[in-house]
């Protein structure tokens, strides 16, 4: 069922750095890009619950034929995303002007939702793309693209610099292709075989950024897809066995039943046979094939364990999680935490490219190098034990700085702001004490 999947992993598309970019070249790389579609569509169908089990040949009508799909891929993806990026990645800049510009840019593009959707596409397909453009009011805008809608071609040098990118689709006839050709110097539009005149690229670099789940661009549930399909088959066969048991044949040996007797037994659910002096000659029993319930349950349990183990995503619906202490919970989430840290590095690398493009326009910020000083802070979305955190913070008294103490507390979003609040409260308290003891006013007189 799983051995004949003719798809290619999304290795980088390479090209000679000195090549002339024309429609012939575009068509060549679009054809190479579309060879990857079977893989993308397979992964997309897994996430949506349209699994291979529904495409298997049908069994004869007299055999039970249950098709069950347990959507582990969606659970794995959504659980990981909620854990890793349910709390948006915070970003800040020391320069207030730059910080305000970034905040305004993020707000205009609804970046919180935009980044979550990018991360979801990267988890499903292994990678995704972000397209930047200027709207009618010269504001920088963002658009998320799945990898079926765009691709980047890199030069074949050691640096592997992005040479050009194509973002495309098809018109309603399903034949006419249209889209955008993006180069470092110019931006083009094309329809069919016609390439428009180029327009100046205001960014001076490709206005498209790739977001990858990992270096190999493998989706989060891709490595367990075979296990998921095997689980679906096993649980479907188990349901078939239940149906076969419910529809077992009734065998009556030693007595002849006419049609009226058969209907009466079926409707009244009572068997009363007579007409012989030897009751031992009559045998009434159901014919049922031997079941392998224990083996099936062991297989299902083993497959489920392997699915979570290999995907490195925790089964947080497990009852054992509810009774875990903070330290025990951290150990249980260790594998998923490592996976999130790997993706954090990829996400932040791509976000730096985005803000590099943003800062390249003087209409956004005056300093084109400002993106280098942006600080990012990913936060894991897990239940917090505030009491444990408070006890830890208190234990750090006299050992660590106040900033380190406060950073332990998850209820504090910005440690610097919290320290300022504490200073103001302390000043207000001192003024109040002075006023009560010495009659000193707020102006110190």
N, C-alpha and C positions, 0 to 999 in steps of 0.2 A: 504493500500500500504506500510505502514512503520512499521506495528506492528509485522511482522514475520521476524525479523532479528536475527538469532541464533548465535550471536557472544558474545565473552567474553571480558571484559575490561582487559587490560594487567597488572594485579596485579603481584607483584614480585613472581618468582618461588622460593620456599623454599625447603631446604633439611637438613637432619641430618648432623651436622658438622663432625661426625666421619664415614660417609658412605664411602664404597669402590667404587671408580669411575672406572667403566668398561663399556663395550659396552652395556650391559643390562640396566644400569642406563642411559647411553646416549640415547638409543632408547626410554626409558620411557619418558624422558624430551623433546625429539624431538616431540613425539606424543602429549604431553601437549602443546608444543609451536605451533604446526600446528593447534590446535583447534582455535587459534586466527586468522588464515588466512582469514576467511570470513570477519572479521571486517577490516583487513588491505586492502583487495582487494576492499571492498565497499568504503572505504575512498579514496583509490587510484583512483577508477573509478570516484568518485565525482570530484576530482581535475582535471582529464583529460576530463571531460565533458560527460562521459558515465553514465547517470543517470537512475534511476529506470523507468522513464517514457517510455523509449524505450523498456522495457521488459513487459509492460502491455499487456493483451490479445487484439488482433486486433478487431476493430469494423466491422460490416457488410460492404460490399463494397459500398453500397448506402449511407452510412453515412460518413461525413467528419471525418478524423482521423489524425489530426495534432499532431506531437510529437515534442515539443519545449523544449529545456533545456537551461536555463539561468545560465551560469557558475559562480554563486556567489562564490563557494568555491575557485576557482582559483583567482578571483579578491581579495577576502578577504586575502588569503595567500600571494599573490604577493605584495599587498598594504602594509600589515603589515611588510613583510620582507624588502621592500624598505625603509620603515620608520624607522624600528628598526635597521637593519643591512646593509642598503645600503651604509653607511659609516662604514668601518671595525672597529672592536674593537681595540683600540690602547693598546699596552702593553709596559712596560719599566721596567728596573732594574737599581738600583743605581750602581752596579758593572759593569764597562764597558766591562770587559771580558765576563761576563755572558750575558750581553745585546747583545753583538756581536754574541755569540753562539746561542741565541734565534732567533735573526734576521736572521742568516744564515739558521737555522732549518726551520723557517717559509718560507723563500724564496725558499728553496729546495722543500718544500711540497706545494707550492702555497696556503698557508694557507688562504689567503683572500677568494678565491673561495671555498676552502674546507669547511671553517666554514659556508659560506653562504648556501652551499648545505646541510650541517648537520642541520642547522636551518630550512631549507625548509622541510627536511624529518621529523624533530621533529614537525613542524606545521601540516603536513599532517597526520602522523601516531600517534602523541602524544609523540613519542620518537624515537631515532635513536642511532646508535653505531659507535664508532671510534676505529679502530684496529691499533695497533702499531706493527711494526716489523723492523728487521734489514736487509738491503739489502746486496748484495754481497760485497760492500765496507764498510760494518759495519756502514752505515748511518741510522739513525732512520727515518722511513717512516710512513706515515699515509694513511689509507684507510677508506672511509665512507661506512657504511653498513646500509641498511634499516632494520627494525625489522623483516622482513621475512627471513633474511640471518643469523641472529645471536641472541643469547640470553645469559643472565647471570643467574646463580643459586646462591642464597644467603643461608647462613646457618640460622637455625631457632633460633639463640640466640638473645638476646636483641640488640647486636651490629649490627646484620644483615650483616656480612661481606661477600663479594663476595667469593664464594667457588670455582666455576669453570665456564667456559664459553665455548660455542660451536659455531663455525662458520661453516656453511655447505651449500651444494647445491646438485643437482642431475645431473648425467651424461645424455647423449642424450637419453638413453633408458627410462628416467623418473622414473626409479626404483632404480638404484644403487646410494646409498648416499655416499658422500665423504665430508671431511672437516677437521677441526682442533679442538682438545680438548685443552683448555688452563687452566692450574692450576698455583698456585703460585710458585711451585717448578719446574715443567716440562711442556714441550709443546709436544703434540702428533699429529699425523696425522692418519686418519682412512679412509678406503674404504670398503663399505659394512659392514661386521661384523668383519673385521680385524683391530685391533688397533696396530699401530707401537710402537717401542721402544721409550721411552721418551727422549727428549733432554732438557738440562738445560735451564731454563728460565732465561735469563740474567737480567731481570728487578727485579726479586724477588717478583713480584705481578702480578695480571692479566693484560696482555697488551691490555686491551679493556676498553673503557670508554662509559658510557651511557649518552646521551644528552636528557633531558626531557623538554617538553614544560611546564609542571607543575607537581606537586606531583602526581596527579591522572593519568598522561599520557593521557590526553584527547586532541585530535587534535583541532586546532583553529576554524574549521568550523563544528566540529562533533555535537555540541549542537544545531546547526541550520539546520542540514541535513533534518529534517522533514519539516521545514519551506520552505526550498529550493525545496523539492519535491512537496509540496503543491503549490508553486508559479509556478513550471513547469506545473502542472496539470491545474491551473487556466488560465494561458496564452495560453495553448494549446486549452482549451475549448473556449476561446475567439476567437482564430483563426478559430476554427470549426464554430462558429456562423457567422463569416464573410463569410466563404465559403458557409454556408447554405443560407445566404442572397443573395449571388451572384448567387446561383443556384436555386432561388425560382421559383416555378411553376407559369405559366401564366394561369389564369382562364378566359375563355370566356363564358359568360352565356347569353343565349337568341338567339344564332346564331350557326349554325353548320358549322364547318370548315372541309374541306377535306384535304388530305395530301399535296396537292399543296399549299393550303392556309397557312398551318403550316410552310412549308419550306420558303415561301415568307416572312412571318412575321419574321421568325428567321433571314433570310439573309438580308432583306431590312430594318429591324427594323421599319417598318411602319405598322400600323393596320388601314385598311379601310374596314369596314363592311357595307353592304347595303342589301336591299331586304325586308325591313320592314318599315312600316310607323310610327312605334312608337320606337324612338331611346332609350326611357327609358327602353325598354324591354331588351336592350343589355347592359351587364356589362363586362368590361374588366379590370382586376386587377391582381396584383401579390399576391400569397399566401405566407406569411412569418410568421414564428413563433415569438411570442413576445420576445424582447431582454431584457437582464438585464445588459446593458452596464454600467450603473451607479454603480450597485452593484459590478460588476466585477472589475471596476477601483478602487473602494474603497477597495476591498479585496486585489488587487495587491499592492496598496499603503501601506496598513497596513502590509502585509507580508514583503515588502521590508524594511520598517522602523524597524520591529522587527528583521529581519536578521542582519542588521547593529548594532542594539542596543544590541542584545544578544551576538553577536560575539565580541562586543567591538572594532570593527574596523570601522573607519570613512569612509563615502562615499565621498572621496575627489574630485570626479567628479561633485559633487553638485555645482551649480553656486554660492551659497552663500559663498563658501570658497574663491573665487577669490576677494571678496570685504571685507575680514576680516582684521582687524588690527592685530598686533602681539599678543596682549593680548587676543583678541577675538578668534584668531586661536588657541592659547594655551588652552583655555577652551574647544573648540570643539574637540581638540585632547587629552583631559585629560584622557578619558577612555582607548584609545589606548596607551597612555604614561604609564598608570598604568600596562597594560598588558605587555608592553615592559620591564618595570622595573622588573616584576616578572620573565620573561624569562631571563633577564640579569643575575639575581642571579643564576639561574640554569646553564646558559652557563658558567659563570665564575667559578662556583664550578667544573664543568666538565673540564674546561680548566686547572684549578689547578691540577687535577688528571693527565691530559696529561703531563704537565710540570714536575710533580713529577716523572713520568715514565722516561721522558727525562733526568732529572737530576740524576736519579739513576745510570746512566752509566758514569763512569769516563772518557770515551772517548768523552763524550759530554761536561761536565763541571766537575770541580774538587770538587765542593761543592754540595753534594747531597741534602742539605737543601735550596739551592738557590731559589727554586720555591716558597718558603713562602714569599719572598720579591718582587715578581712580582706585579706591579701595573697595573690595567686595567682601561680603560676609554671608555665606550660606548658613542656613539654620535648619536643623533637623526637626521635623514635626512629630514629636513623641510626647506622651504624657509626662508631666513634670511633677516631681515630689518636692514641693516648695519647702516643707519642713526639713528634709534632708539638705537641700541647698542652703537654707538659712543656718543650719548647724555647721555646715562646711565653711560658710562665710565667716561665722563667728569664731570658728577654730583657727582661721587665718589671721585673726587680730594679733598684731605685733610681729607677725611673721612675714606677711606680704603687704604691699601697698593697698591703699583704699580702693584704687581703681581695680586691682586684681580681685579684692574681696567682692566688690559689687558685680564684677563680670561673671561670678559664679551664679548669680540670681537670674533665672530666665524671665522673671517678671519685669526686669529692667531692659528696655529696648536700647537706650543710649546711655552708656556709663558716664560720659562727659557731662551730659545734661543733668544726670542725677547728682553728680558731685557739686555742680553749681547750685542745685536746689538745696542740698545739704548746707552749703556755705551760707546761702541766704537765710535759711531757717536758723542757723547758729547765730548769725548777726542779729536777726530779729529777736532771738531769745536773750542775747546779751543786752540789747537795748531795753527790753522789757524788765530785765533784772535790775539794770541801772536805774530805771525810772521808779521802780518799786522801792529800792533801797535808798537812793540818794535824791530822788525827785528830778533826775536828769531827763530832759526832753529828747525828742528824736533828733534835734539839731545839735545835741551835745551840750546844751546850756541849761 
